[in-house]
Amino acid sequence: MPIWVDADACPAVVKDMLYRAARRTGMPLTLVANTFLRVPPSPLIRAIQVPAGFDAADQLIVERAAAGDLVITADIPLAAQVLAKHAHALDPRGNWFTPGTIEERLRMRSMLDQLRSSGVDTGGPSAYSPRDGKSFAGELDRWLARQPPRSDAPTPHPDDEPPV
């Protein structure tokens, strides 16, 4: 089950955790962004740069993600689309998008968009914190632990550390 990352707004600390997890577990990792991304050299890790355009990265992830894959995104509409394909969606703060909660999250997003368009300052998300990183690492580790072992997974290098 590959991991897909909506990488344009993904915090660097989360990307680093994902690089280490891919090397440790043999799980393929693909980062998709509108900008060039430098990723560690590994046959397991790749970056795809999509042309600039509204939701171009999201569209590619939706096209290629399959049931059981993991998608890392803070984008609620993207999460809804991959959940419809029976993929898993986790935000960089360690919160799961689920079929049971996605509709409410979409409605809340729409309401906030309407408020902003009428001039109301709704604020934004809080700064990414070490607590967010710990929560993400814990959820990622739990998801990885539930995946079947990969017969083609490389042996982890002793210097590879688990996500923190």
Secondary structure, DSSP 8 states (H G I E B T S, - for coil): --EEEE-TT--HHHHHHHHHHHHHH---EEEEESS-----S-TTEEEEE--SSTTHHHHHHHHH--TT-EEE-S-HHHHHHHHHTT-EEE-TTS-EE-TTTHHHHHHHHHHHHHHHHTT----------HHHHHHHHHHHHHHHHTS---TT-----TT-----
